């Protein structure tokens, strides 16, 4: 894959692909893909959907950790698609590959639109609670919480960024937590950093008004919710960010670049404008080495 690279103020790298990334697998293909054994299902709450799958590398710890957040339009089911295509199942290959690379993974499930308790604020609360639950898991599993990042795809990319921004959530918000688990970085794999900007494409992408359903109204109707739940509204959040945007959300690259550049947030953007939506989470794709390199940058021990 050919790429042209430019740097702005040493913080922002923009890679423009000249050729479409190969795309052969869809979400159900990934959900059905064989993965190495070793994941342990652990509940972080009492609801059946409040659980995660923990994978710990076979090497000696303490291990860096990636909180893995799946996408799927924030919904329980997307059209006639198998429900596993929009659940944590499609992130298992990514989680297993990171674990093989020496990075523990906490692949989390959460309630979504059309689940009891999903939507505002329950979906956000689940993702936050799952992240904070790593404090409970750390000692027994030799996890290095000082090197914890979030990796999310599509709607999960939005949540990965939001997890990094949680310290900036206003105290007046229902989403506020006094001491959220601090992250050392976030990786957004073709997810929207700006919920307001996603409203114009929510219907063609997801087939329903998922953003306004998730937030319980429009930005005019619920401005406080968008200020607390949309990553671009929380900039600068002072956490290193790696964004990979394909054709699904490429239009958000320039506005987010401008916003973070003004704010001084440490962001690296890889724009693959012709890339399919699922190459970013397929460990066999030609994009995967770039994703793995980004994860390794963020979990590396400080020199």
C-alpha positions as CSV (number, residue, x, y, z in Angstrom):
1,X,0.0,0.0,0.0
2,X,1.4,3.4,-1.0
3,X,1.1,6.3,1.3
4,X,2.0,10.0,1.5
5,X,2.9,11.3,4.9
6,X,2.8,14.9,6.3
7,X,3.5,16.2,9.8
8,X,2.0,19.2,11.6
9,X,3.6,20.6,14.8
10,X,5.1,17.1,15.5
11,X,1.7,15.9,16.7
12,X,-0.4,15.0,13.8
13,X,0.5,12.6,11.0
14,X,-1.8,12.3,8.1
15,X,-1.3,9.3,5.7
16,X,-3.3,9.4,2.5
17,X,-3.6,6.1,0.7
18,X,-3.4,6.1,-3.1
19,X,-5.1,2.7,-3.5
20,X,-8.1,1.0,-2.0
21,X,-7.3,-1.4,0.9
22,X,-8.2,-5.0,0.1
23,X,-11.5,-6.0,1.8
24,X,-12.5,-9.7,1.8
25,X,-14.1,-10.2,5.3
26,X,-17.3,-8.9,6.8
27,X,-18.2,-8.7,10.5
28,X,-19.8,-12.2,10.5
29,X,-16.7,-13.7,8.9
30,X,-14.7,-12.2,11.7
31,X,-17.2,-13.4,14.3
32,X,-16.9,-16.9,13.0
33,X,-13.1,-16.9,12.5
34,X,-11.2,-19.4,14.5
35,X,-9.1,-17.9,17.3
36,X,-6.7,-19.4,19.8
37,X,-8.2,-20.6,23.1
38,X,-7.5,-18.9,26.4
39,X,-10.1,-16.2,26.7
40,X,-12.0,-16.1,30.1
41,X,-15.5,-14.7,30.3
42,X,-15.8,-12.5,33.4
43,X,-18.8,-10.5,34.5
44,X,-18.3,-6.8,35.4
45,X,-22.0,-6.3,36.4
46,X,-25.2,-8.2,37.0
47,X,-26.9,-7.8,33.6
48,X,-26.2,-10.7,31.1
49,X,-24.6,-8.3,28.7
50,X,-22.2,-6.8,31.3
51,X,-19.2,-9.1,30.7
52,X,-15.9,-9.2,29.0
53,X,-13.4,-11.7,27.7
54,X,-10.0,-11.4,29.2
55,X,-6.9,-12.7,27.4
56,X,-3.6,-12.7,29.2
57,X,-0.4,-13.4,27.2
58,X,1.6,-16.5,28.1
59,X,4.7,-14.4,28.7
60,X,5.7,-13.1,32.1
61,X,3.9,-10.0,33.2
62,X,3.0,-7.3,34.2
63,X,1.3,-7.0,30.8
64,X,0.1,-3.8,29.1
65,X,-3.7,-3.9,28.5
66,X,-6.0,-3.1,25.6
67,X,-9.7,-2.5,26.4
68,X,-11.3,-3.7,23.2
69,X,-14.7,-2.2,22.3
70,X,-16.8,-3.5,19.4
71,X,-18.9,-1.5,17.1
72,X,-22.2,-2.1,15.3
73,X,-24.1,1.2,15.1
74,X,-24.7,1.2,18.9
75,X,-27.6,-1.3,18.3
76,X,-28.5,-4.8,19.5
77,X,-29.2,-5.9,16.0
78,X,-28.6,-4.4,12.6
79,X,-31.2,-5.2,10.0
80,X,-31.3,-9.0,9.3
81,X,-27.7,-9.4,10.2
82,X,-26.7,-12.1,12.7
83,X,-26.5,-10.5,16.2
84,X,-22.9,-11.7,16.6
85,X,-21.9,-9.4,13.8
86,X,-22.5,-6.4,16.0
87,X,-21.3,-7.9,19.3
88,X,-17.9,-8.6,20.8
89,X,-17.6,-11.8,18.6
90,X,-16.2,-9.8,15.6
91,X,-13.4,-8.4,17.7
92,X,-12.1,-11.8,18.9
93,X,-9.5,-12.1,16.1
94,X,-8.1,-8.7,17.0
95,X,-8.1,-9.5,20.7
96,X,-6.4,-12.8,20.2
97,X,-3.8,-11.3,17.9
98,X,-3.0,-8.5,20.4
99,X,-2.6,-11.1,23.1
100,X,-0.2,-13.1,20.9
101,X,1.8,-9.9,20.6
102,X,2.2,-9.7,24.3
103,X,-0.7,-7.3,25.1
104,X,-3.5,-8.4,27.4
105,X,-7.0,-7.8,26.1
106,X,-10.3,-7.1,27.8
107,X,-12.9,-7.5,25.0
108,X,-16.0,-6.0,26.5
109,X,-19.7,-6.5,25.8
110,X,-22.3,-3.8,26.7
111,X,-26.0,-3.0,26.5
112,X,-27.0,-1.1,23.3
113,X,-30.1,0.4,21.7
114,X,-33.0,-2.1,21.9
115,X,-31.5,-3.8,25.0
116,X,-33.1,-3.2,28.3
117,X,-31.1,-0.4,29.9
118,X,-29.3,0.5,26.7
119,X,-29.1,4.0,25.2
120,X,-28.6,7.0,27.3
121,X,-27.0,6.8,29.8
122,X,-26.8,3.0,30.2
123,X,-24.6,2.2,27.2
124,X,-22.0,4.8,28.3
125,X,-22.2,3.5,31.9
126,X,-21.6,-0.1,30.8
127,X,-18.5,0.8,28.7
128,X,-17.2,3.0,31.6
129,X,-17.8,0.3,34.2
130,X,-16.1,-2.3,32.1
131,X,-13.0,-0.2,31.8
132,X,-12.9,0.6,35.5
133,X,-13.3,-3.1,36.3
134,X,-9.8,-3.7,35.2
135,X,-8.8,-2.4,38.7
136,X,-10.4,-5.5,40.0
137,X,-8.7,-7.8,37.5
138,X,-5.2,-6.3,37.6
139,X,-3.5,-8.0,40.5
140,X,-4.5,-11.6,39.9
141,X,-3.8,-11.3,36.2
142,X,-0.5,-9.3,36.3
143,X,-1.9,-6.3,34.4
144,X,0.1,-3.1,34.1
145,X,-2.7,-0.5,34.4
146,X,-0.1,2.3,33.8
147,X,0.0,1.0,30.2
148,X,-3.7,0.6,29.6
149,X,-5.2,1.8,26.3
150,X,-8.6,1.5,24.6
151,X,-9.0,0.1,21.1
152,X,-12.4,0.4,19.4
153,X,-13.9,-0.1,16.0
154,X,-16.7,1.9,14.4
155,X,-19.2,2.8,17.2
156,X,-16.6,1.2,19.5
157,X,-14.0,3.7,18.2
158,X,-16.3,6.5,19.5
159,X,-16.3,4.8,22.8
160,X,-12.6,4.1,22.9
161,X,-12.0,7.9,22.5
162,X,-14.7,8.7,25.0
163,X,-12.9,6.4,27.6
164,X,-9.8,8.4,27.1
165,X,-11.7,11.7,27.5
166,X,-13.7,10.7,30.6
167,X,-11.7,12.9,33.0
168,X,-13.1,15.9,31.0
169,X,-16.7,14.9,31.4
170,X,-18.5,17.7,33.3
171,X,-19.4,17.0,37.0
172,X,-23.0,17.9,36.2
173,X,-23.4,15.1,33.6
174,X,-25.0,11.7,34.3
175,X,-21.8,10.3,32.7
176,X,-19.5,11.8,35.3
177,X,-17.2,9.5,37.4
178,X,-15.0,10.9,40.0
179,X,-12.0,8.7,39.4
180,X,-12.1,7.0,36.0
181,X,-9.4,4.6,35.1
182,X,-6.7,6.8,33.3
183,X,-5.6,5.6,29.9
184,X,-2.2,6.0,28.3
185,X,-3.7,6.1,24.8
186,X,-6.7,5.3,22.5
187,X,-6.9,3.7,19.1
188,X,-10.0,4.6,17.0
189,X,-10.5,2.2,14.1
190,X,-12.8,3.9,11.7
191,X,-15.2,5.3,14.3
192,X,-16.7,8.8,14.5
193,X,-15.0,11.3,16.8
194,X,-17.8,13.7,16.4
195,X,-21.4,12.5,17.1
196,X,-23.0,15.7,15.8
197,X,-21.3,15.3,12.4
198,X,-22.4,11.7,12.3
199,X,-26.1,12.6,12.4
200,X,-26.1,13.5,8.7
201,X,-25.0,10.0,7.8
202,X,-26.7,7.9,10.5
203,X,-29.6,6.9,8.3
204,X,-27.6,5.7,5.3
205,X,-25.0,3.9,7.4
206,X,-27.1,2.4,10.1
207,X,-30.6,2.5,8.6
208,X,-32.1,4.4,11.6
209,X,-31.4,7.5,13.6
210,X,-28.9,5.8,15.9
211,X,-27.2,8.9,17.2
212,X,-30.3,10.8,18.2
213,X,-31.7,7.5,19.6
214,X,-28.5,7.0,21.6
215,X,-28.4,10.5,22.9
216,X,-32.1,10.8,23.5
217,X,-32.5,13.7,21.1
218,X,-30.8,16.2,18.7
219,X,-27.9,18.5,19.7
220,X,-30.4,21.3,20.1
221,X,-32.6,19.2,22.3
222,X,-29.8,17.6,24.4
223,X,-26.7,19.9,24.2
224,X,-25.4,18.8,27.6
225,X,-25.4,15.1,26.5
226,X,-23.4,15.8,23.3
227,X,-20.9,17.9,25.3
228,X,-20.4,14.9,27.7
229,X,-20.6,12.0,25.2
230,X,-19.0,13.2,22.0
231,X,-15.1,13.1,22.0
232,X,-14.6,16.2,19.9
233,X,-16.6,18.1,22.5
234,X,-14.1,17.1,25.2
235,X,-10.9,18.1,23.4
236,X,-8.2,18.5,24.7
237,X,-8.3,15.4,26.8
238,X,-4.5,15.0,26.9
239,X,-4.3,11.3,25.9
240,X,-2.4,10.1,23.0
241,X,-4.7,9.2,20.1
242,X,-4.2,7.0,17.0
243,X,-7.0,7.4,14.5
244,X,-7.5,5.2,11.5
245,X,-10.3,6.5,9.3
246,X,-11.5,4.7,6.2
247,X,-14.2,5.6,3.7
248,X,-16.9,5.3,6.4
249,X,-15.8,8.4,8.4
250,X,-13.0,9.9,6.3
251,X,-15.0,13.2,6.1
252,X,-14.4,13.7,9.8
253,X,-10.6,13.7,9.5
254,X,-10.0,17.3,8.6
255,X,-12.4,18.9,11.1
256,X,-11.0,16.7,13.9
257,X,-7.4,17.5,12.8
258,X,-8.2,21.2,13.0
259,X,-9.8,20.9,16.4
260,X,-7.0,18.9,18.0
261,X,-4.3,21.0,16.4
262,X,-5.7,24.1,17.9
263,X,-6.1,22.3,21.3
264,X,-2.6,20.7,21.2
265,X,-3.9,17.2,21.7
266,X,-1.3,14.4,20.8
267,X,-3.0,12.8,17.8
268,X,-1.7,10.7,14.9
269,X,-4.2,10.2,12.1
270,X,-4.0,7.6,9.4
271,X,-6.5,8.4,6.6
272,X,-7.2,5.5,4.3
273,X,-10.0,7.1,2.3
274,X,-10.7,4.0,0.1
275,X,-10.4,1.4,2.8
276,X,-13.2,-0.9,3.7
277,X,-14.7,-0.6,7.2
278,X,-13.5,-4.0,8.5
279,X,-9.9,-4.2,7.3
280,X,-8.9,-2.4,10.5
281,X,-10.0,-5.2,12.7
282,X,-8.9,-8.1,10.5
283,X,-5.4,-9.4,11.6
284,X,-4.9,-10.8,8.1
285,X,-5.5,-7.6,6.2
286,X,-2.8,-5.4,4.8
287,X,-3.8,-2.6,7.2
288,X,-3.3,-4.7,10.3
289,X,0.5,-4.2,10.7
290,X,-0.2,-0.4,10.9
291,X,-2.8,-1.0,13.6
292,X,-0.5,-3.3,15.6
293,X,2.3,-0.7,15.3
294,X,0.0,2.0,16.7
295,X,-1.0,-0.2,19.6
296,X,2.6,-1.0,20.4
297,X,3.5,2.7,20.3
298,X,0.9,3.5,22.9
299,X,1.7,0.7,25.3
300,X,5.5,1.0,25.1
301,X,7.3,1.6,28.4
302,X,8.5,5.2,28.7
303,X,12.2,5.5,28.1
